[in-house]
């Protein structure tokens, strides 16, 4: 089965419900690998808060560059993990930080991007609401690995407790 990468979403060092929503949508397309981007020494603690959603595995990336270089470092690391895992899709929460990371990941992977999806089907067709919700659009990325941002609270999350495997992945984050 293919691997779908989700960027675990955290608030105050704990996973948000949005992470379970991303995992729920990702599980329709394949095995979900949640990527945890954490400061050095805190990856395992962050990963331990991933207690909901159909997450098959966790990839922990630790670097102090996430605090100093923010979006650029996060996108660089996420793109490297997606490439290494041969991701079928990359799902990220649709908020300011998530959309900027998604855009940079799409560029790094030479892929298309869909933002503000409210749902994604098993065949990677994203549903978007446009014009204030008066029109529904079904979109597909036709080049590369789909990078899709999902609006929080747009799908009902599978809140079952996962029992994922966990691994620490080393990446080289560019100075630029």
C-alpha positions as CSV (number, residue, x, y, z in Angstrom):
1,X,0.0,0.0,0.0
2,X,1.2,3.5,-0.7
3,X,2.4,5.9,2.0
4,X,0.6,9.2,2.7
5,X,2.6,11.8,4.6
6,X,0.9,14.1,7.0
7,X,2.6,17.0,8.9
8,X,1.5,16.5,12.5
9,X,0.0,19.7,13.8
10,X,0.9,20.9,17.3
11,X,-0.3,23.5,19.8
12,X,1.6,24.0,23.1
13,X,3.7,20.8,22.5
14,X,0.6,18.6,22.0
15,X,-1.0,17.2,18.8
16,X,-4.2,18.9,17.8
17,X,-7.4,17.3,16.6
18,X,-6.5,18.5,13.1
19,X,-3.7,15.8,13.1
20,X,-6.4,13.1,13.5
21,X,-8.4,14.7,10.7
22,X,-5.4,14.7,8.4
23,X,-4.7,11.0,9.3
24,X,-8.4,10.1,8.7
25,X,-8.3,11.6,5.2
26,X,-4.8,10.2,4.5
27,X,-5.9,6.6,5.5
28,X,-8.3,6.7,2.5
29,X,-5.3,6.8,0.2
30,X,-2.8,4.6,2.0
31,X,-0.8,4.0,5.1
32,X,-0.4,7.3,7.1
33,X,3.1,8.4,8.2
34,X,2.9,11.4,10.6
35,X,5.9,13.6,10.4
36,X,6.9,15.2,13.7
37,X,9.1,18.3,13.4
38,X,10.6,19.0,16.8
39,X,13.4,20.8,18.6
40,X,16.4,18.6,19.4
41,X,15.5,16.3,22.3
42,X,11.8,16.8,22.1
43,X,10.8,14.6,19.2
44,X,9.7,11.5,21.3
45,X,7.7,13.7,23.7
46,X,5.9,15.3,20.7
47,X,5.3,11.9,19.1
48,X,3.8,10.6,22.3
49,X,1.0,13.1,22.0
50,X,-0.2,11.5,18.7
51,X,-2.9,9.4,20.4
52,X,-5.7,9.7,17.9
53,X,-6.3,8.8,14.3
54,X,-5.3,6.0,11.9
55,X,-1.5,6.7,12.0
56,X,0.6,3.7,10.8
57,X,4.0,5.2,11.5
58,X,5.7,8.3,12.9
59,X,8.8,9.9,11.4
60,X,10.5,12.2,13.9
61,X,12.8,14.9,12.7
62,X,14.7,16.9,15.3
63,X,16.4,20.2,14.6
64,X,16.9,23.5,16.2
65,X,16.6,25.0,12.7
66,X,12.8,24.8,13.1
67,X,12.9,27.5,15.7
68,X,15.5,29.7,13.9
69,X,14.4,29.2,10.3
70,X,10.7,28.4,10.7
71,X,8.8,27.7,7.5
72,X,11.9,27.2,5.3
73,X,13.4,24.6,7.6
74,X,10.1,22.8,8.1
75,X,9.4,22.7,4.3
76,X,12.9,21.5,3.6
77,X,12.6,18.6,6.1
78,X,9.1,17.6,5.1
79,X,10.1,17.5,1.4
80,X,13.0,15.3,2.2
81,X,10.9,12.9,4.2
82,X,8.2,12.8,1.5
83,X,10.9,12.0,-1.1
84,X,12.5,9.3,1.0
85,X,9.2,7.6,1.8
86,X,8.0,7.8,-1.8
87,X,4.8,9.6,-0.7
88,X,1.6,9.2,-2.7
89,X,0.4,12.4,-1.2
90,X,1.3,15.1,1.4
91,X,-1.4,16.5,3.7
92,X,-1.0,19.6,5.8
93,X,-3.3,21.6,8.0
94,X,-4.7,24.7,6.1
95,X,-3.6,27.6,8.2
96,X,-1.0,30.3,7.5
97,X,2.0,28.3,8.5
98,X,0.7,25.1,6.8
99,X,-0.1,26.8,3.5
100,X,3.3,28.3,3.3
101,X,5.0,25.0,4.2
102,X,2.8,23.3,1.6
103,X,3.8,25.8,-1.1
104,X,7.5,25.3,-0.5
105,X,7.1,21.5,-0.4
106,X,5.3,21.5,-3.7
107,X,8.1,23.5,-5.2
108,X,10.7,21.2,-3.8
109,X,8.9,18.1,-5.0
110,X,8.1,19.8,-8.4
111,X,4.5,19.0,-7.7
112,X,1.1,20.6,-7.8
113,X,-0.7,22.0,-4.7
114,X,-4.3,22.3,-3.7
115,X,-5.1,24.6,-0.7
116,X,-8.1,24.8,1.5
117,X,-9.6,21.4,0.7
118,X,-12.6,20.4,2.8
119,X,-12.3,16.7,1.9
120,X,-10.1,14.4,-0.2
121,X,-11.3,11.1,-1.7
122,X,-9.3,7.8,-2.0
123,X,-8.4,8.7,-5.6
124,X,-6.9,12.0,-4.4
125,X,-9.7,14.2,-5.7
126,X,-9.9,17.3,-3.4
127,X,-13.2,19.0,-2.7
128,X,-13.0,22.8,-2.2
129,X,-15.7,25.3,-1.4
130,X,-15.2,28.6,-3.3
131,X,-17.0,31.9,-3.6
132,X,-18.0,31.9,0.0
133,X,-19.1,28.3,-0.1
134,X,-21.7,28.8,-2.9
135,X,-19.7,26.6,-5.4
136,X,-18.1,23.2,-4.9
137,X,-15.0,22.4,-6.9
138,X,-13.4,19.0,-7.3
139,X,-9.6,19.4,-8.0
140,X,-6.8,17.0,-8.9
141,X,-3.1,17.5,-9.0
142,X,-1.9,16.1,-12.3
143,X,1.8,16.5,-11.9
144,X,4.0,15.0,-9.2
145,X,3.0,14.1,-5.6
146,X,-0.2,15.9,-4.6
147,X,0.4,18.4,-1.8
148,X,-2.9,19.3,-0.2
149,X,-3.9,21.5,2.7
150,X,-7.0,20.5,4.6
151,X,-9.2,23.0,6.5
152,X,-9.4,22.1,10.2
153,X,-12.8,20.8,11.3
154,X,-13.9,20.0,7.8
155,X,-14.0,16.2,8.2
156,X,-15.0,14.0,11.1
157,X,-11.8,12.5,12.6
158,X,-11.3,8.9,13.4
159,X,-10.4,9.3,17.0
160,X,-9.3,5.6,17.6
161,X,-6.1,5.1,19.4
162,X,-3.3,4.2,17.0
163,X,-0.3,1.9,17.7
164,X,2.2,3.3,15.2
165,X,5.8,2.4,14.7
166,X,8.2,5.3,15.2
167,X,11.6,6.2,13.7
168,X,13.9,9.1,13.9
169,X,15.0,10.4,10.5
170,X,18.1,12.5,9.9
171,X,17.7,15.3,7.3
172,X,20.1,17.9,6.1
173,X,18.4,21.3,6.3
174,X,19.8,23.9,3.9
175,X,21.3,27.1,5.3
176,X,19.3,29.1,2.8
